[in-house]
């Protein structure tokens, strides 16, 4: 799974789903006002806690999908087929 500008959506709750065997790439801007870095960090920690293998690419900038994000996604997909 690839998450562009992903963030933690559950507030103070935690997820109960086991994600063992799941591979996730998160692509975020470090100054994204819609997906703040603290929320992104929480998402990474929660996915890892649930057993997923998580890779994060953090780039300078805000919300959206940049060409670098697309390159990173293509690279990740080629390594995770």
Secondary structure, DSSP 4 states (H G I P E B T S, - for coil): -EEET----STT-------TT-EEEEEEETT-SSS-HHHHHHHHHHHHHTT-EEEEEEESS-SS--HHHHHHHHHHHHH--
